[in-house]
Amino acid sequence: MASSSSSLLLPIGSVSGRSLCAYHQGISYDKFRGLVPRCSNSELGLRVSRTRGCDIKLSLMKRRDVIGLVFGASTLLTDSYDAKGAGLPPEEKPRLCDDKCEKELENVPMVTTESGLQYKDIKVGSGPSPPIGFQVAANYVAMVPSGQIFDSSLEKGLPYLFRVGSGQVIKGLDEGILSMKVGGKRRLYIPGPLAFPKGLTSAPGRPRVAPSSPVVFDVSLEYIPGLEADEE
């Protein structure tokens, strides 16, 4: 059983272990067997020595064959995995504005402020607006103009807390949040001067943001710690 399983590890077309040993010695196995029907102790020792040497070489060859087969199989599996991965669509990331929202947003009028910030209200909130210096909790999805996401609080699973109007975030986000109401959602079209002056480097799954280039933020104002929802 062991010998049959071992032979499967040899490349297709290889000779058997017994023939391989005889060929290596320069004579066929049958001739070798015919020439030595009986063996003295010294002859037996020589024969055993030759057999052991052949077995060692055969073992080494089998070991190389095993390594070759394993390496080849792993390469095939890796190539197959990469090929399948290359055909997969990009991973869907959570968004504040789905496909239906995108279509509705086309009919929403654009508002442009004096600073050059533009925005569209996805949903107008019913709560209070944040006073300057107050802490707010907001969810956001930050994108380059092509729609690729480079940052998102939704992926982190928690709203982002910061003091609005205090320079803790980029200028465009600060200005856009200040005029929102709790419960509202808004898309901010932030021009380069109000975005990232130094830009952002790329990372796995995140596109590069060039210095002072325009970005798009979808934001939702969740709550304002310290202010009741019914305050105006």
N, CA and C of each residue as an Amber inpcrd file, in Angstrom:
protein
   696
   0.8260000  -1.2090000   0.0000000   0.0000000   0.0000000   0.0000000
   0.8480000   1.2420000   0.0000000   1.9200000   1.2180000   0.7990000
   2.7710000   2.3980000   0.8710000   3.4690000   2.6390000  -0.4270000
   3.9250000   1.5290000  -1.0890000   4.6610000   1.7190000  -2.3250000
   3.7750000   2.2350000  -3.4250000   2.4980000   1.7920000  -3.4650000
   1.5910000   2.2710000  -4.5080000   1.2600000   3.7250000  -4.3410000
   1.0650000   4.1790000  -3.1060000   0.7590000   5.5880000  -2.8780000
   1.9590000   6.4570000  -3.1840000   3.1760000   5.9390000  -2.8880000
   4.3710000   6.7270000  -3.1650000   4.5690000   6.9210000  -4.6480000
   4.2230000   5.8810000  -5.4390000   4.4400000   6.0000000  -6.8780000
   3.5680000   7.0710000  -7.4980000   2.4410000   7.3760000  -6.8690000
   1.5630000   8.4290000  -7.3790000   2.2160000   9.8010000  -7.2910000
   3.2150000   9.9300000  -6.4410000   3.8810000  11.2080000  -6.2790000
   4.9630000  11.4400000  -7.3210000   5.2860000  10.4400000  -8.0980000
   6.2590000  10.6160000  -9.1680000   5.5950000  11.2690000 -10.3640000
   6.3460000  12.0330000 -11.1390000   5.7550000  12.6610000 -12.3190000
   5.2440000  11.6120000 -13.2910000   4.2430000  11.9540000 -14.0900000
   3.6760000  11.0420000 -15.0700000   4.7620000  10.6410000 -16.0580000
   4.8460000   9.3110000 -16.3290000   5.8660000   8.8290000 -17.2530000
   7.1440000   8.3980000 -16.5610000   7.2600000   8.5590000 -15.2570000
   8.4660000   8.1370000 -14.5370000   8.4790000   6.6280000 -14.4080000
   9.6510000   6.0690000 -14.2550000   9.7740000   4.6330000 -14.0510000
   9.4440000   4.3130000 -12.6170000   9.2090000   3.0240000 -12.3590000
   8.8950000   2.6060000 -10.9960000  10.1450000   2.6720000 -10.1380000
   9.9710000   2.5330000  -8.8230000  11.0930000   2.6100000  -7.9090000
  12.0980000   1.5050000  -8.1460000  11.6290000   0.2790000  -8.4360000
  12.5400000  -0.8350000  -8.6420000  13.3680000  -0.6250000  -9.9090000
  12.7260000  -0.2380000 -11.0180000  13.4490000  -0.0090000 -12.2680000
  14.3850000   1.1790000 -12.1400000  13.9260000   2.2210000 -11.4230000
  14.7670000   3.3950000 -11.2450000  16.0770000   3.0330000 -10.5760000
  16.0200000   2.1440000  -9.5780000  17.2310000   1.7130000  -8.8750000
  18.1690000   0.9880000  -9.8210000  17.6320000   0.0490000 -10.6270000
  18.4690000  -0.7380000 -11.5130000  19.0770000   0.1220000 -12.6070000
  18.2750000   1.0480000 -13.1880000  18.7910000   1.9160000 -14.2360000
  19.9200000   2.7820000 -13.7210000  19.8090000   3.1980000 -12.5030000
  20.8480000   4.0480000 -11.9320000  22.1620000   3.2830000 -11.8230000
  22.0900000   1.9490000 -11.5820000  23.3020000   1.1460000 -11.4690000
  23.8610000   0.7870000 -12.8370000  23.1280000   1.0670000 -13.9270000
  23.6450000   0.8210000 -15.2670000  23.2120000  -0.5000000 -15.8500000
  22.4340000  -1.3030000 -15.1290000  21.9320000  -2.5710000 -15.6400000
  20.4670000  -2.6910000 -15.2960000  19.7600000  -3.5520000 -16.0410000
  18.3480000  -3.7490000 -15.7360000  18.2150000  -4.5880000 -14.4780000
  17.0700000  -4.5140000 -13.8740000  16.8380000  -5.2680000 -12.6350000
  16.8470000  -6.7630000 -12.9060000  16.2570000  -7.1690000 -14.0190000
  16.1740000  -8.5940000 -14.3240000  17.5690000  -9.1960000 -14.4990000
  18.4600000  -8.4820000 -15.2310000  19.8170000  -8.9740000 -15.4150000
  20.5520000  -9.0550000 -14.0830000  20.3520000  -8.0490000 -13.2580000
  20.9970000  -8.0270000 -11.9540000  20.5460000  -9.2230000 -11.1280000
  19.2400000  -9.5120000 -11.1830000  18.7080000 -10.6300000 -10.3960000
  19.2530000 -11.9670000 -10.9110000  19.4110000 -12.0690000 -12.2580000
  19.9210000 -13.3030000 -12.8360000  21.3940000 -13.5360000 -12.5360000
  22.1440000 -12.4920000 -12.4580000  23.5720000 -12.6190000 -12.2140000
  23.8820000 -13.0030000 -10.7750000  23.0070000 -12.7170000  -9.8660000
  23.2800000 -12.9870000  -8.4520000  22.1600000 -13.8450000  -7.8830000
  22.0930000 -15.1250000  -8.2520000  21.0480000 -15.9930000  -7.6980000
  21.3130000 -16.2990000  -6.2370000  22.6110000 -16.4120000  -5.8980000
  22.9760000 -16.6870000  -4.5180000  24.0460000 -15.6820000  -4.1020000
  24.0450000 -15.3460000  -2.8620000  24.9660000 -14.2960000  -2.4150000
  25.7390000 -14.7630000  -1.2080000  27.0520000 -14.4860000  -1.2310000
  27.8440000 -14.6590000  -0.0280000  27.5970000 -13.4680000   0.8890000
  28.1760000 -13.5230000   2.1010000  27.9890000 -12.4150000   3.0400000
  28.5330000 -11.1110000   2.4780000  29.7160000 -11.2170000   1.8280000
  30.3030000  -9.9920000   1.2830000  29.4760000  -9.4700000   0.1280000
  29.0130000 -10.4240000  -0.7360000  28.1810000  -9.9950000  -1.8590000
  26.8690000  -9.4060000  -1.3650000  26.3160000 -10.0680000  -0.3180000
  25.0590000  -9.5510000   0.2380000  25.2530000  -8.1670000   0.8030000
  26.3920000  -7.9600000   1.4600000  26.6670000  -6.6310000   2.0010000
  26.7510000  -5.5930000   0.9090000  27.3970000  -5.9650000  -0.2120000
  27.5050000  -5.0370000  -1.3290000  26.1460000  -4.7400000  -1.9140000
  25.3500000  -5.7900000  -2.0340000  24.0180000  -5.6030000  -2.6140000
  23.1470000  -4.7210000  -1.7260000  23.2100000  -4.9950000  -0.4110000
  22.4390000  -4.1700000   0.5290000  22.9010000  -2.7340000   0.4670000
  24.2460000  -2.5640000   0.3660000  24.7810000  -1.2030000   0.2960000
  24.2610000  -0.4800000  -0.9250000  24.2870000  -1.2080000  -2.0750000
  23.7680000  -0.5810000  -3.2930000  22.2810000  -0.2710000  -3.1820000
  21.5530000  -1.2140000  -2.5840000  20.0960000  -1.0110000  -2.4310000
  19.8050000   0.1760000  -1.5400000  20.5490000   0.2980000  -0.4300000
  20.3260000   1.4260000   0.4720000  20.6360000   2.7420000  -0.2210000
  21.7570000   2.7400000  -0.9840000  22.1070000   3.9610000  -1.7060000
  21.0210000   4.3430000  -2.6900000  20.4820000   3.3450000  -3.3710000
  19.4000000   3.6030000  -4.3320000  18.1580000   4.1070000  -3.6220000
  17.8420000   3.4640000  -2.4530000  16.6550000   3.8850000  -1.7000000
  16.7830000   5.3230000  -1.2400000  18.0130000   5.7010000  -0.8180000
  18.2190000   7.0850000  -0.3610000  17.9960000   8.0520000  -1.5060000
  18.5820000   7.7100000  -2.6890000  18.4160000   8.5920000  -3.8420000
  16.9720000   8.6460000  -4.2860000  16.3140000   7.4690000  -4.2520000
  14.8980000   7.4250000  -4.6050000  14.0700000   8.2600000  -3.6400000
  14.4280000   8.1540000  -2.3300000  13.7250000   8.9420000  -1.3180000
  13.8950000  10.4180000  -1.5710000  15.1500000  10.8170000  -1.9450000
  15.3890000  12.2290000  -2.2350000  14.5900000  12.6930000  -3.4330000
  14.5160000  11.8350000  -4.4680000  13.7520000  12.2040000  -5.6590000
  12.2730000  12.3150000  -5.3360000  11.7870000  11.3600000  -4.5370000
  10.3710000  11.4240000  -4.1520000  10.0810000  12.6920000  -3.3610000
  11.0100000  13.0410000  -2.4920000  10.8250000  14.2420000  -1.6760000
  10.7610000  15.4880000  -2.5620000  11.6510000  15.5350000  -3.5800000
  11.6180000  16.6670000  -4.5050000  10.3030000  16.6980000  -5.2770000
   9.8420000  15.4870000  -5.6850000   8.5740000  15.4250000  -6.4170000
   7.4130000  15.9360000  -5.5790000   7.4160000  15.5400000  -4.2850000
   6.3440000  15.9940000  -3.3880000   6.3560000  17.5040000  -3.2710000
   7.5630000  18.0720000  -3.0470000   7.6870000  19.5220000  -2.9150000
   7.2140000  20.2090000  -4.1860000   7.6160000  19.6400000  -5.3340000
   7.1960000  20.2340000  -6.6080000   5.7040000  20.2050000  -6.7940000
   5.0790000  19.0620000  -6.4390000   3.6330000  18.9460000  -6.5940000
   2.8930000  19.9020000  -5.6660000   3.3490000  19.9880000  -4.4110000
   2.7080000  20.8970000  -3.4490000   2.8330000  22.3370000  -3.8980000
   4.0540000  22.7260000  -4.3330000   4.2680000  24.1020000  -4.7940000
   3.4050000  24.4150000  -6.0080000   3.3440000  23.4490000  -6.9340000
   2.5320000  23.6640000  -8.1350000   1.0640000  23.8000000  -7.8080000
   0.5720000  22.9460000  -6.8760000  -0.8450000  23.0190000  -6.4990000
  -1.1660000  24.3330000  -5.8230000  -0.2680000  24.7750000  -4.9130000
  -0.5190000  26.0370000  -4.2160000  -0.5190000  27.2090000  -5.1860000
   0.3610000  27.1500000  -6.1970000   0.4010000  28.2230000  -7.2050000
  -0.8770000  28.2750000  -8.0030000  -1.3770000  27.0780000  -8.3750000
  -2.6220000  27.0230000  -9.1320000  -3.7860000  27.5740000  -8.3210000
  -3.8330000  27.2010000  -7.0340000  -4.9110000  27.6910000  -6.1790000
  -4.8420000  29.1960000  -6.0080000  -3.6230000  29.7190000  -5.8310000
  -3.4490000  31.1720000  -5.6660000  -3.8650000  31.9120000  -6.9160000
  -3.4160000  31.4070000  -8.0830000  -3.7750000  32.0510000  -9.3410000
  -5.2700000  32.0250000  -9.5600000  -5.8990000  30.8890000  -9.2030000
  -7.3470000  30.7830000  -9.3700000  -8.0660000  31.7690000  -8.4760000
  -7.5700000  31.8900000  -7.2080000  -8.1880000  32.8270000  -6.2680000
  -8.0540000  34.2570000  -6.7600000  -6.8520000  34.6180000  -7.2540000
  -6.6370000  35.9780000  -7.7450000  -7.5170000  36.2670000  -8.9470000
  -7.6690000  35.2710000  -9.8200000  -8.4860000  35.4780000 -11.0100000
  -9.9380000  35.7200000 -10.6350000 -10.4150000  34.9250000  -9.6570000
 -11.8000000  35.1250000  -9.2250000 -11.9620000  36.4720000  -8.5380000
 -10.9540000  36.8260000  -7.6930000 -11.0330000  38.1010000  -6.9810000
 -11.0350000  39.2820000  -7.9210000 -10.2840000  39.1480000  -9.0310000
 -10.1910000  40.2510000  -9.9800000 -11.5260000  40.5110000 -10.6690000
 -12.3760000  39.4780000 -10.7290000 -13.6600000  39.6450000 -11.4040000
 -14.7860000  40.0790000 -10.4860000 -14.5060000  40.1980000  -9.1760000
 -15.5500000  40.5790000  -8.2400000 -15.8120000  42.0750000  -8.2960000
 -17.0770000  42.4910000  -8.0770000 -17.3540000  43.9210000  -8.0170000
 -16.7660000  44.5110000  -6.7530000 -16.5040000  45.8310000  -6.7180000
 -15.9530000  46.4400000  -5.5120000 -16.9010000  46.2760000  -4.3330000
 -16.3090000  46.1580000  -3.1600000 -17.1060000  45.9450000  -1.9600000
 -18.0600000  47.1170000  -1.7310000 -19.3100000  46.7950000  -1.4390000
 -20.3090000  47.8190000  -1.1610000 -20.1100000  48.3520000   0.2540000
 -20.0060000  49.6610000   0.3720000 -19.8290000  50.2870000   1.6730000
 -21.1210000  51.0040000   2.0650000 -21.3940000  51.0930000   3.3720000
 -22.6250000  51.7640000   3.8150000 -22.6170000  53.2380000   3.4390000
 -23.7720000  53.7350000   3.0500000 -23.9030000  55.1310000   2.6340000
 -25.1010000  55.7790000   3.3270000 -25.0680000  57.0850000   3.4030000
 -26.1990000  57.8480000   3.9380000 -27.2370000  58.1340000   2.8580000
 -26.8300000  58.0280000   1.6010000 -27.7380000  58.3010000   0.4830000
 -27.6960000  57.1110000  -0.4740000 -28.8020000  56.3310000  -0.5320000
 -28.8470000  55.1650000  -1.4030000 -29.2430000  55.5630000  -2.8260000
 -29.4990000  54.5830000  -3.6830000 -29.8140000  54.8590000  -5.0900000
 -31.0800000  55.7030000  -5.2400000 -32.0920000  55.3780000  -4.4460000
 -33.3420000  56.1550000  -4.4960000 -33.0880000  57.5900000  -4.0810000
 -32.2940000  57.7600000  -3.0400000 -31.9420000  59.0960000  -2.5500000
 -31.1880000  59.8780000  -3.6240000 -30.2850000  59.2090000  -4.3350000
 -29.5130000  59.8760000  -5.3860000 -30.4270000  60.4390000  -6.4770000
 -31.4360000  59.6650000  -6.8620000 -32.3630000  60.1220000  -7.9010000
 -33.1750000  61.3220000  -7.4150000 -33.6230000  61.2590000  -6.1570000
 -34.3970000  62.3730000  -5.6010000 -33.5340000  63.6170000  -5.4550000
 -32.2650000  63.4110000  -5.1870000 -31.3510000  64.5360000  -4.9760000
 -31.1370000  65.3520000  -6.2510000 -31.3730000  64.7320000  -7.3930000
 -31.2040000  65.4420000  -8.6660000 -32.1920000  66.6100000  -8.7940000
 -33.3230000  66.4960000  -8.1300000 -34.3560000  67.5360000  -8.2170000
 -34.3190000  68.5200000  -7.0540000 -33.3730000  68.3400000  -6.1440000
 -33.2450000  69.2470000  -4.9990000 -32.4040000  70.4490000  -5.4180000
 -32.8720000  71.6700000  -5.1290000 -32.1030000  72.8590000  -5.5240000
 -30.7780000  72.9710000  -4.7800000 -29.7730000  73.4610000  -5.4620000
 -28.4390000  73.6490000  -4.8810000 -28.3690000  75.0110000  -4.1910000
 -27.8070000  75.0210000  -2.9900000 -27.5930000  76.2660000  -2.2540000
 -26.0910000  76.5610000  -2.2610000 -25.7240000  77.8100000  -2.5950000
 -24.3080000  78.2080000  -2.6130000 -24.0970000  79.3360000  -1.6120000
 -23.1290000  79.1850000  -0.7330000 -22.8460000  80.2150000   0.2730000
 -21.7480000  81.1540000  -0.2320000 -21.4920000  82.2100000   0.5290000
 -20.4910000  83.2100000   0.1390000 -19.0810000  82.6090000   0.0680000
 -18.8210000  81.5970000   0.8740000 -17.4830000  80.9930000   0.9000000
 -17.2260000  80.0940000  -0.3160000 -18.2830000  79.7750000  -1.0270000
 -18.1510000  78.8510000  -2.1530000 -18.6650000  77.4500000  -1.8390000
 -19.0160000  77.2080000  -0.5750000 -19.6020000  75.9190000  -0.1980000
 -20.9740000  75.7650000  -0.8580000 -21.2390000  74.5680000  -1.3520000
 -22.5490000  74.2610000  -1.9190000 -23.1410000  73.0580000  -1.1850000
 -24.4710000  73.0570000  -1.0900000 -25.0920000  71.9040000  -0.4320000
 -26.5030000  71.6730000  -0.9310000 -26.9690000  70.4190000  -0.7430000
 -28.3520000  70.0370000  -0.9950000 -28.8670000  69.3080000   0.2320000
 -30.0610000  69.6780000   0.6780000 -30.6450000  69.0000000   1.8390000
 -31.3390000  67.7140000   1.4040000 -30.8490000  66.6110000   1.8970000
 -31.4960000  65.3180000   1.6570000 -32.7470000  65.2200000   2.5140000
 -32.6180000  65.7020000   3.7390000 -33.7450000  65.7430000   4.6740000
 -33.5280000  66.9130000   5.6240000 -34.5470000  67.7400000   5.7820000
 -34.4470000  68.8760000   6.7020000 -34.8390000  68.3980000   8.0930000
 -33.9680000  68.6600000   9.0660000 -34.2400000  68.2190000  10.4320000
 -35.2940000  69.0670000  11.1190000 -35.7690000  68.5710000  12.2560000
 -36.7930000  69.2800000  13.0270000 -36.2770000  69.7300000  14.3900000
 -35.0410000  69.4150000  14.7200000 -34.4770000  69.7940000  16.0120000
 -33.7470000  71.1230000  15.9550000 -32.9800000  71.4270000  17.0040000
 -32.2500000  72.6930000  17.0560000 -31.0020000  72.6810000  16.1840000
 -30.5320000  73.8720000  15.8370000 -29.2500000  74.0100000  15.1470000
 -28.1530000  74.1640000  16.1920000 -26.9500000  73.7190000  15.9180000
 -25.8880000  73.7700000  16.9260000 -25.2830000  75.1630000  17.0690000
 -25.1970000  75.6800000  18.2990000 -24.4800000  76.9380000  18.5180000
 -22.9770000  76.7230000  18.3320000 -22.2760000  77.7740000  17.9240000
 -20.8270000  77.6830000  17.7450000 -20.1630000  77.2780000  19.0660000
 -19.2620000  76.3240000  18.9800000 -18.5370000  75.8640000  20.1620000
 -19.1770000  74.6810000  20.8500000 -20.4360000  74.3470000  20.4850000
 -21.1020000  73.2010000  21.0960000 -20.6060000  71.8980000  20.4470000
 -20.6200000  70.8540000  21.2420000 -20.2680000  69.5450000  20.7120000
 -21.4620000  68.9560000  19.9590000 -21.1910000  68.3520000  18.8250000
 -22.2510000  67.7090000  18.0400000 -21.8560000  66.2680000  17.7520000
 -22.8720000  65.4460000  17.5170000 -22.6520000  64.0640000  17.0960000
 -23.2120000  63.9350000  15.6900000 -22.3500000  63.6010000  14.7430000
 -22.7580000  63.5300000  13.3430000 -22.1840000  62.2840000  12.6780000
 -22.9830000  61.7120000  11.7930000 -22.4860000  60.6600000  10.9220000
 -22.1050000  61.2870000   9.5890000 -21.1060000  60.7350000   8.9490000
 -20.6680000  61.3090000   7.6750000 -20.1210000  60.2240000   6.7670000
 -20.2010000  60.4800000   5.4740000 -19.5530000  59.6530000   4.4540000
 -18.8080000  60.6200000   3.5520000 -17.4850000  60.5220000   3.5500000
 -16.6440000  61.4520000   2.7930000 -16.1970000  60.8030000   1.4820000
 -16.3580000  61.5230000   0.3870000 -16.0710000  60.9830000  -0.9420000
 -15.2680000  61.9650000  -1.7810000 -14.5420000  61.4050000  -2.7460000
 -13.9760000  62.2340000  -3.8050000 -15.1080000  62.4880000  -4.8070000
 -14.9660000  63.4620000  -5.7090000 -16.0660000  63.7910000  -6.6350000
 -16.5780000  62.6130000  -7.4630000 -15.7390000  61.5920000  -7.6950000
 -16.1800000  60.4280000  -8.4700000 -17.1210000  59.5170000  -7.6920000
 -17.2290000  59.7510000  -6.3690000 -18.1100000  58.9300000  -5.5400000
 -17.3860000  57.8940000  -4.7010000 -16.0680000  57.7410000  -4.8680000
 -15.3030000  56.7950000  -4.0540000 -15.1850000  57.3080000  -2.6220000
 -15.4550000  56.4220000  -1.6760000 -15.4180000  56.7920000  -0.2600000
 -13.9780000  56.7230000   0.2650000 -13.5550000  57.7820000   0.9590000
 -12.2250000  57.7510000   1.5860000 -12.2950000  57.7920000   3.1020000
 -13.4710000  58.0540000   3.6580000 -13.6360000  58.0220000   5.1150000
 -15.1240000  57.9500000   5.4260000 -15.4520000  57.3100000   6.5450000
 -16.8630000  57.1570000   6.8960000 -17.0140000  56.7910000   8.3600000
 -17.9020000  57.4910000   9.0590000 -18.1970000  57.1260000  10.4470000
 -19.0820000  55.8810000  10.4910000 -19.8100000  55.6020000   9.4090000
 -20.6830000  54.4240000   9.3760000 -19.8730000  53.1390000   9.4640000
 -18.6870000  53.1460000   8.8740000 -17.8290000  51.9660000   8.9420000
 -17.2610000  51.7710000  10.3410000 -17.1520000  52.8490000  11.0860000
 -16.6400000  52.7580000  12.4570000 -17.7450000  52.3920000  13.4390000
 -18.9960000  52.5930000  13.0260000 -20.1290000  52.1950000  13.8620000
 -20.5320000  53.1970000  14.9210000 -19.9320000  54.3850000  14.9260000
 -20.2610000  55.4070000  15.9290000 -20.2910000  56.7900000  15.2740000
 -21.1980000  57.6800000  15.7160000 -21.1640000  59.0650000  15.2020000
 -19.8650000  59.7440000  15.6150000 -19.4790000  60.7400000  14.8290000
 -18.2600000  61.4930000  15.1110000 -18.6130000  62.6830000  16.0000000
 -17.8810000  62.8290000  17.1030000 -18.1210000  63.9260000  18.0490000
 -17.0560000  65.0020000  17.8730000 -17.4920000  66.2420000  17.7270000
 -16.5510000  67.3710000  17.6340000 -17.2630000  68.6610000  17.9910000
 -16.4710000  69.6900000  18.2840000 -17.0350000  71.0040000  18.6050000
 -17.1530000  71.8040000  17.3100000 -18.3640000  72.1080000  16.9580000
 -18.6200000  72.7660000  15.6830000 -18.1710000  74.2200000  15.7250000
 -17.5920000  74.6920000  14.6170000 -17.1490000  76.0790000  14.5360000
 -15.8610000  76.3590000  15.2740000 -15.1570000  75.3040000  15.7180000
 -13.9380000  75.4950000  16.5080000 -12.6800000  75.0630000  15.7610000
 -12.7980000  74.7600000  14.4830000 -11.6430000  74.3770000  13.6930000
 -11.1830000  72.9480000  13.9140000 -12.0230000  72.1030000  14.5040000
 -11.6380000  70.7100000  14.7410000 -11.8130000  69.8400000  13.5010000
 -12.5780000  70.3500000  12.5350000 -12.7670000  69.6330000  11.2640000
 -12.4830000  70.6120000  10.1230000 -12.5210000  70.1350000   8.8820000
 -12.2570000  71.0240000   7.7480000 -13.3270000  72.1250000   7.6820000
 -12.9760000  73.2450000   7.0990000 -13.8410000  74.4330000   7.1010000
 -15.2000000  74.1680000   6.4540000 -15.2030000  73.4380000   5.3610000
 -16.4610000  73.1800000   4.6730000 -17.4410000  72.3810000   5.5100000
 -16.9470000  71.3980000   6.2730000 -17.8080000  70.6040000   7.1510000
 -18.3090000  71.4410000   8.3150000 -17.4310000  72.2520000   8.8860000
 -17.8280000  73.1550000   9.9780000 -18.9820000  74.0490000   9.5390000
 -18.8080000  74.7070000   8.4070000 -19.8280000  75.6450000   7.9270000
 -21.1290000  74.9210000   7.5710000 -21.0050000  73.7610000   6.9370000
 -22.2050000  73.0340000   6.5220000 -23.0450000  72.5310000   7.6780000
 -22.4090000  72.1180000   8.7690000 -23.1330000  71.5910000   9.9340000
 -23.8290000  72.7100000  10.7150000 -23.2000000  73.8880000  10.7610000
 -23.7280000  74.9810000  11.5810000 -25.1540000  75.3810000  11.2100000
 -25.5140000  75.2770000   9.9470000 -26.8560000  75.6880000   9.5220000
 -27.8380000  74.5130000   9.4310000 -27.4210000  73.3270000   9.8720000
 -28.3150000  72.1670000   9.8920000 -29.1160000  72.1130000  11.1890000
 -30.1510000  71.2870000  11.1790000 -30.9330000  71.0140000  12.3820000
 -30.8280000  69.5320000  12.7150000 -30.9580000  69.2210000  14.0060000
 -30.8670000  67.8310000  14.4440000 -31.9120000  66.9810000  13.7090000
 -31.4640000  65.8350000  13.2120000 -32.3420000  64.9550000  12.4400000
 -32.2240000  65.1610000  10.9430000 -31.4610000  66.1930000  10.5400000
 -31.3180000  66.4900000   9.1240000 -30.1630000  65.7490000   8.4670000
 -30.2960000  65.6070000   7.1390000 -29.2230000  65.0280000   6.3240000
 -28.9300000  65.9940000   5.1900000 -27.6570000  66.0980000   4.8560000
 -27.2510000  67.0860000   3.8460000 -26.0390000  66.5750000   3.0700000
 -26.0320000  66.9350000   1.7880000 -24.8330000  66.6670000   0.9720000
 -24.0850000  67.9740000   0.7790000 -22.8120000  67.9390000   1.1780000
 -21.9560000  69.1180000   1.0780000 -20.9800000  68.9510000  -0.0830000
 -20.9780000  69.9270000  -0.9790000 -19.9940000  69.9760000  -2.0670000
 -18.9350000  70.9910000  -1.6570000 -17.8400000  70.4890000  -1.1310000
 -16.8370000  71.3460000  -0.4930000 -15.7250000  71.6760000  -1.4810000
 -15.5160000  72.9470000  -1.7890000 -14.4380000  73.3230000  -2.7210000
 -13.0680000  73.1360000  -2.0790000 -12.0400000  73.0790000  -2.9130000
 -10.6750000  72.8340000  -2.4480000 -10.2120000  73.7150000  -1.2990000
 -10.4130000  75.0490000  -1.3590000  -9.9380000  75.9140000  -0.2730000
 -10.5770000  75.6130000   1.0880000 -11.7440000  74.9130000   1.0830000
 -12.4220000  74.5980000   2.3470000 -12.2620000  73.1220000   2.7300000
 -11.3840000  72.4150000   1.9930000 -11.2400000  70.9770000   2.2240000
  -9.9210000  70.6590000   2.9290000  -9.0760000  69.8530000   2.2970000
  -7.8250000  69.3870000   2.9190000  -6.6310000  70.0710000   2.2630000
  -6.0560000  71.0850000   2.9090000  -4.9310000  71.8160000   2.3040000
  -3.7360000  70.9250000   1.9770000  -3.4810000  69.9230000   2.8030000
  -2.3410000  69.0310000   2.5930000  -2.7230000  67.7310000   1.8960000
  -4.0040000  67.5470000   1.6500000  -4.4590000  66.3280000   1.0070000
  -4.4150000  65.1300000   1.9470000  -4.7510000  63.9730000   1.4040000
  -4.7200000  62.7170000   2.1520000  -4.0830000  61.6470000   1.2760000
  -3.1980000  60.8710000   1.8590000  -2.5580000  59.8040000   1.0940000
  -3.5270000  58.6430000   0.9020000  -3.2710000  57.8650000  -0.1380000
  -4.1160000  56.7070000  -0.4070000  -3.7900000  55.5890000   0.5730000
  -4.7180000  54.6560000   0.7130000  -4.5580000  53.4950000   1.5790000
  -5.3930000  52.3750000   0.9730000  -5.2010000  51.1230000   1.4190000
  -6.0080000  50.0310000   0.8800000  -7.5060000  50.3260000   1.0070000
  -8.1940000  50.3540000  -0.1170000  -9.6200000  50.6430000  -0.1170000
  -9.9630000  52.1110000   0.0110000  -8.9490000  52.9840000  -0.0260000
  -9.1960000  54.4170000   0.1190000  -8.4400000  55.1910000  -0.9480000
  -9.1550000  56.0070000  -1.7400000  -8.4710000  56.7710000  -2.7880000
  -7.6800000  57.9380000  -2.2040000  -6.7230000  58.4120000  -2.9700000
  -5.9310000  59.5790000  -2.5670000  -6.7540000  60.8470000  -2.7550000
  -6.5810000  61.7780000  -1.8270000  -7.1980000  63.0960000  -1.9450000
  -6.0630000  64.0980000  -2.1640000  -6.0590000  64.7370000  -3.3180000
  -5.0030000  65.6960000  -3.6410000  -5.1380000  66.9470000  -2.7730000
  -4.0310000  67.6310000  -2.5000000  -4.1110000  68.8580000  -1.6960000
  -5.0640000  69.8760000  -2.3040000  -5.8870000  70.4560000  -1.4420000
  -6.8400000  71.5190000  -1.8300000  -7.7090000  71.1160000  -3.0250000
  -8.1370000  69.8610000  -3.0470000  -9.0390000  69.3980000  -4.1020000
 -10.4590000  69.2970000  -3.5440000 -11.4810000  69.4390000  -4.3820000
 -12.8650000  69.3830000  -3.8880000 -13.2270000  67.9910000  -3.3840000
 -14.0780000  67.9380000  -2.3820000 -14.5780000  66.6790000  -1.8300000
 -16.0860000  66.8110000  -1.6010000 -16.7110000  65.6740000  -1.3790000
 -18.1570000  65.6310000  -1.1400000 -18.3990000  64.9090000   0.1840000
 -19.2270000  65.5110000   1.0380000 -19.5820000  64.9090000   2.3200000
 -21.0950000  64.7520000   2.4050000 -21.5560000  63.5500000   2.7040000
 -22.9290000  63.3410000   3.1400000 -22.8980000  63.3150000   4.6600000
 -23.7050000  64.1690000   5.2980000 -23.6850000  64.2540000   6.7640000
 -25.1010000  64.1810000   7.3240000 -25.2000000  63.6060000   8.5040000
 -26.4800000  63.6050000   9.2370000 -26.1880000  64.0760000  10.6520000
 -26.9280000  65.0700000  11.0920000 -26.7510000  65.6190000  12.4410000
 -27.6160000  64.8010000  13.4010000 -26.9720000  63.9830000  14.2150000
 -27.6990000  63.0400000  15.0670000 -28.2510000  63.6950000  16.3400000
 -27.3820000  64.3790000  17.0660000 -27.8420000  65.0540000  18.2870000
 -26.7880000  66.0450000  18.7440000 -27.2190000  66.9160000  19.6700000
 -26.3120000  67.9060000  20.2620000 -26.3440000  67.6890000  21.7630000
 -25.2820000  67.1130000  22.3320000 -25.2680000  66.8740000  23.7810000
 -25.5010000  68.1760000  24.5490000 -26.4460000  68.1410000  25.4870000
 -26.7410000  69.3290000  26.2950000 -27.9230000  70.1310000  25.8090000
 -28.3870000  69.8520000  24.5790000 -29.5700000  70.5520000  24.0680000
 -30.7120000  69.5530000  23.8940000 -31.8770000  69.9220000  24.3270000
 -33.0570000  69.0720000  24.1800000 -33.5430000  69.1370000  22.7190000
 -34.1260000  68.0840000  22.2540000 -34.5690000  68.0210000  20.8560000
 -35.6770000  69.0130000  20.5430000 -36.4220000  69.4410000  21.5600000
 -37.5390000  70.3530000  21.2730000 -37.1380000  71.8210000  21.3970000
 -35.8680000  72.0980000  21.6700000 -35.4380000  73.4870000  21.7530000
 -35.3030000  74.0690000  20.3680000 -35.6070000  75.3250000  20.2000000
 -35.4580000  76.0310000  18.9250000 -34.4140000  77.1360000  19.0950000
